[in-house]
Amino acid sequence: MRPDRFAASSGAVVCGAFAALLLAERCRPLRRRVEPGLAREARNLAVAAASALAIRLVERPLVEPLAHAAVHRRRGLLQRRPLPAPLEAALALALLDFTLYLWHILTHRVPFLWRFHLVHHVDLDLTASTALRFHFAEMMVSVPWRAAQVALIGVRPQVLRLWQTATLVEIMFHHSNLHLPLRLERRLGRLIVTPRMHGIHHANVREQTHANWSSGLTVWDWLFGTLRLDVPQEAITIGVPAYRRAEALTLPRLLAMPFRRQPPSWQERSEDRTGGRS
């Protein structure tokens, strides 16, 4: 399939999945909303639009040529020896997912990266639109890692596009506020990340947030002992303790957040406990 046609079909899949999840989570919500209404959704989509522009201007011009070079110049781990196309694609998808798991850990563990990733976590609700709420600077900072993923693994362009589309749909799914039957969610959780599972990762308790790092396949959390399934959803408060006031999370403040002085993320501020400024 030509790249322009794939991009169009990919966009249709992503938009369709997003619309379906918005409808489904309103019909069957998993958690009670803190900020109901359209204002929050519009704010998240505005942050997402800035991120999409950054990806188009910074990531694509670097990463896509690397994927083409992997094929034409036989560069990268999977290009060293000829492999059956299905096996090569499966290995590439798995390795991309694993290295994304590692990057996610770094965004929490490295203070410089957390400054940017924080914008994603301070959302007071967890819905499909949260999946798109990544600061444009985080997307720019991640470009060297994404370039390294593609170059070192040796990912073909079409496999890279497939992974990007599938990962975005899966990320929207597990960020959604969708109440699935428990039995179904447990079965899905053996393979992919689910809404209840990722809800624990977005809890305002640091020990819970530092778990469930997987973005696609759950196998990485199983293998490395970072999986938590022991927190009931009714015990979860979404967000970060230092950012509990909705009025502190306006669009201008979110865009400026990585570049301003930040309070300790995991300490609740006195203004949030008393309702006024300390």
C-alpha positions as CSV (number, residue, x, y, z in Angstrom):
1,M,0.0,0.0,0.0
2,R,1.3,3.5,-0.9
3,P,2.3,5.6,2.1
4,D,-0.3,8.3,1.5
5,R,-3.1,5.6,1.3
6,F,-1.8,3.9,4.4
7,A,-1.7,7.2,6.3
8,A,-5.3,7.9,5.2
9,S,-6.5,4.5,6.3
10,S,-4.5,4.7,9.5
11,G,-6.1,8.0,10.3
12,A,-9.5,6.6,9.7
13,V,-8.9,3.7,12.0
14,V,-7.5,5.9,14.8
15,C,-10.4,8.4,14.5
16,G,-13.0,5.7,14.4
17,A,-11.5,4.0,17.4
18,F,-11.4,7.2,19.3
19,A,-15.0,8.1,18.6
20,A,-16.1,4.6,19.5
21,L,-14.2,4.7,22.8
22,L,-15.6,8.1,23.7
23,L,-19.1,6.8,23.2
24,A,-18.5,3.5,25.0
25,E,-16.9,5.0,28.1
26,R,-19.9,7.4,28.4
27,C,-22.3,4.5,28.2
28,R,-20.3,2.2,30.5
29,P,-18.0,4.3,32.7
30,L,-15.4,2.6,34.9
31,R,-14.7,5.5,37.3
32,R,-16.8,8.6,38.2
33,R,-15.5,11.7,36.3
34,V,-13.9,14.6,38.2
35,E,-14.2,17.0,35.3
36,P,-17.3,16.1,33.3
37,G,-18.1,18.1,30.1
38,L,-16.4,19.0,26.9
39,A,-13.9,21.6,28.2
40,R,-11.4,19.0,29.4
41,E,-11.7,16.9,26.2
42,A,-11.1,20.1,24.2
43,R,-8.0,20.9,26.3
44,N,-6.6,17.4,25.9
45,L,-7.1,17.6,22.1
46,A,-5.4,20.9,21.9
47,V,-2.4,19.5,23.7
48,A,-2.6,16.5,21.3
49,A,-2.7,18.8,18.3
50,A,0.6,20.5,19.3
51,S,2.2,17.1,19.8
52,A,1.0,15.9,16.4
53,L,2.6,19.0,14.8
54,A,5.9,18.3,16.6
55,I,5.8,14.7,15.4
56,R,5.3,15.8,11.8
57,L,8.0,18.4,11.9
58,V,10.6,16.7,14.0
59,E,10.1,12.9,14.2
60,R,8.9,11.9,10.8
61,P,11.7,13.6,8.8
62,L,14.3,11.7,10.8
63,V,12.7,8.3,11.6
64,E,11.1,7.4,8.3
65,P,14.4,7.8,6.3
66,L,16.0,5.5,8.9
67,A,13.4,2.9,8.3
68,H,14.0,3.1,4.5
69,A,17.7,2.9,5.1
70,A,17.3,-0.2,7.2
71,V,15.8,-2.0,4.2
72,H,18.0,-0.6,1.4
73,R,21.3,-0.7,3.3
74,R,20.5,-3.9,5.4
75,R,21.1,-2.1,8.7
76,G,19.8,-3.1,12.1
77,L,19.4,-6.3,14.0
78,L,16.7,-7.8,11.9
79,Q,18.3,-6.9,8.6
80,R,21.6,-8.8,9.2
81,R,20.2,-12.1,8.0
82,P,17.2,-12.8,5.7
83,L,14.2,-13.8,7.7
84,P,10.7,-14.9,6.6
85,A,8.6,-11.7,6.3
86,P,6.0,-12.7,8.9
87,L,8.7,-13.6,11.4
88,E,10.7,-10.4,10.8
89,A,7.5,-8.3,11.2
90,A,6.5,-10.1,14.4
91,L,10.0,-9.7,15.9
92,A,10.1,-6.0,15.0
93,L,6.7,-5.4,16.5
94,A,7.7,-7.1,19.8
95,L,11.1,-5.3,20.0
96,L,9.4,-1.9,19.3
97,D,6.9,-2.6,22.1
98,F,9.7,-3.7,24.5
99,T,11.8,-0.7,23.9
100,L,8.7,1.5,24.3
101,Y,8.3,-0.2,27.7
102,L,11.9,0.8,28.6
103,W,11.3,4.4,27.4
104,H,8.2,4.7,29.6
105,I,10.2,3.7,32.6
106,L,12.8,6.3,31.8
107,T,10.1,9.0,31.6
108,H,9.2,8.3,35.2
109,R,12.7,7.6,36.6
110,V,14.7,10.4,35.0
111,P,13.7,13.8,36.5
112,F,14.4,15.7,33.3
113,L,12.0,13.4,31.3
114,W,9.4,13.4,34.1
115,R,9.1,17.2,33.7
116,F,7.5,16.6,30.3
117,H,5.7,13.3,31.0
118,L,4.0,15.0,34.0
119,V,1.6,16.8,31.7
120,H,0.1,13.4,30.8
121,H,-0.3,12.3,34.4
122,V,-1.8,15.4,35.9
123,D,-5.1,14.8,34.1
124,L,-7.7,14.4,36.9
125,D,-9.6,11.9,34.8
126,L,-8.4,8.9,32.8
127,T,-10.2,8.7,29.4
128,A,-9.5,8.0,25.8
129,S,-8.5,11.7,25.3
130,T,-5.8,11.3,28.0
131,A,-4.0,8.9,25.6
132,L,-3.4,11.8,23.3
133,R,-2.4,14.3,26.0
134,F,1.4,14.3,25.6
135,H,3.3,17.6,25.7
136,F,4.8,18.5,22.3
137,A,8.2,18.9,24.0
138,E,8.0,15.3,25.3
139,M,7.5,14.2,21.7
140,M,10.5,16.2,20.6
141,V,12.7,14.8,23.4
142,S,11.7,11.3,22.5
143,V,12.9,11.6,18.9
144,P,16.5,10.3,19.5
145,W,15.0,7.2,21.3
146,R,12.6,6.5,18.5
147,A,15.3,6.9,16.0
148,A,17.5,4.5,17.9
149,Q,14.6,2.0,18.1
150,V,14.2,2.0,14.3
151,A,17.9,2.0,13.4
152,L,19.1,-0.6,15.9
153,I,16.2,-3.0,15.4
154,G,16.1,-2.5,11.6
155,V,12.4,-1.8,11.2
156,R,10.8,-1.7,7.7
157,P,8.7,1.4,7.0
158,Q,5.4,-0.5,6.6
159,V,6.0,-2.4,9.9
160,L,6.8,0.9,11.6
161,R,3.5,2.4,10.4
162,L,1.6,-0.7,11.5
163,W,3.1,-0.5,14.9
164,Q,2.4,3.2,15.3
165,T,-1.2,2.8,14.4
166,A,-1.8,-0.4,16.5
167,T,0.0,1.2,19.5
168,L,-2.0,4.4,19.4
169,V,-5.3,2.4,19.2
170,E,-4.2,0.2,22.1
171,I,-3.1,3.3,24.2
172,M,-6.5,4.9,23.6
173,F,-8.2,1.7,24.7
174,H,-6.3,1.2,28.0
175,H,-6.6,4.9,28.9
176,S,-10.3,4.8,28.3
177,N,-12.8,5.0,31.2
178,L,-14.5,1.9,29.8
179,H,-16.1,-0.6,32.2
180,L,-15.5,-4.1,30.7
181,P,-16.9,-7.3,32.2
182,L,-14.2,-8.4,34.7
183,R,-13.9,-11.9,33.2
184,L,-13.3,-10.4,29.7
185,E,-10.8,-7.9,31.1
186,R,-8.8,-10.6,32.9
187,R,-8.6,-12.6,29.7
188,L,-7.5,-9.5,27.7
189,G,-5.0,-8.6,30.4
190,R,-3.0,-11.8,29.7
191,L,-2.1,-10.3,26.3
192,I,-2.6,-6.5,26.2
193,V,-2.9,-3.6,28.7
194,T,-6.5,-3.0,29.9
195,P,-8.3,0.0,31.4
196,R,-8.3,-1.3,35.0
197,M,-4.6,-2.2,34.7
198,H,-3.6,1.2,33.4
199,G,-5.8,2.9,35.9
200,I,-3.5,1.7,38.6
201,H,-0.5,3.3,36.7
202,H,-2.3,6.7,36.8
203,A,-3.2,6.6,40.5
204,N,-1.9,9.4,42.7
205,V,0.2,7.0,44.8
206,R,3.8,6.9,43.6
207,E,4.2,3.1,44.3
208,Q,1.2,2.4,42.1
209,T,2.3,4.7,39.3
210,H,5.7,3.0,39.2
211,A,4.1,-0.2,38.0
212,N,2.2,-1.4,34.8
213,W,4.7,0.3,32.4
214,S,3.6,-1.7,29.3
215,S,2.0,0.2,26.5
216,G,0.9,-2.7,24.3
217,L,1.8,-6.2,25.3
218,T,1.6,-7.1,29.1
219,V,4.4,-9.6,28.8
220,W,7.0,-7.1,29.7
221,D,5.4,-6.3,33.1
222,W,5.0,-10.0,33.7
223,L,8.6,-10.8,32.9
224,F,10.2,-8.0,34.9
225,G,7.9,-8.1,37.9
226,T,6.4,-4.6,37.4
227,L,2.7,-5.8,37.1
228,R,0.2,-4.8,39.7
229,L,-3.4,-6.0,39.7
230,D,-4.1,-5.7,43.4
231,V,-5.6,-2.2,43.6
232,P,-9.4,-1.9,43.2
233,Q,-10.7,0.8,41.0
234,E,-12.8,2.4,43.7
235,A,-9.6,3.0,45.7
236,I,-7.9,4.9,42.9
237,T,-7.7,8.6,42.6
238,I,-6.4,9.6,39.2
239,G,-3.7,12.3,38.9
240,V,-0.6,13.6,40.8
241,P,-0.9,14.8,44.4
242,A,0.8,18.2,43.7
243,Y,-1.8,19.0,41.0
244,R,-5.3,18.5,42.4
245,R,-7.0,21.7,41.4
246,A,-8.6,21.8,38.0
247,E,-8.1,25.6,37.7
248,A,-4.3,24.9,37.9
249,L,-4.5,22.7,34.8
250,T,-5.6,25.1,32.1
251,L,-4.3,24.8,28.6
252,P,-1.7,27.6,29.0
253,R,-0.5,26.2,32.3
254,L,-0.2,22.7,30.8
255,L,1.9,24.0,27.9
256,A,4.1,26.0,30.2
257,M,4.4,23.3,32.9
258,P,7.7,21.6,31.7
259,F,9.5,24.9,31.6
260,R,8.4,26.3,35.0
261,R,9.4,25.5,38.5
262,Q,7.6,22.4,39.6
263,P,6.6,21.4,43.2
264,P,7.5,17.9,44.4
265,S,5.0,15.7,42.4
266,W,4.1,13.3,45.1
267,Q,3.5,15.8,47.9
268,E,0.1,17.3,48.2
269,R,0.3,21.1,48.5
270,S,-1.4,22.9,51.4
271,E,-3.5,25.0,49.0
272,D,-5.1,21.8,47.8
273,R,-5.8,20.6,51.4
274,T,-7.3,23.9,52.5
275,G,-8.8,25.2,49.3
276,G,-6.6,28.3,49.4
277,R,-3.1,29.3,48.8
278,S,-0.5,28.5,51.5
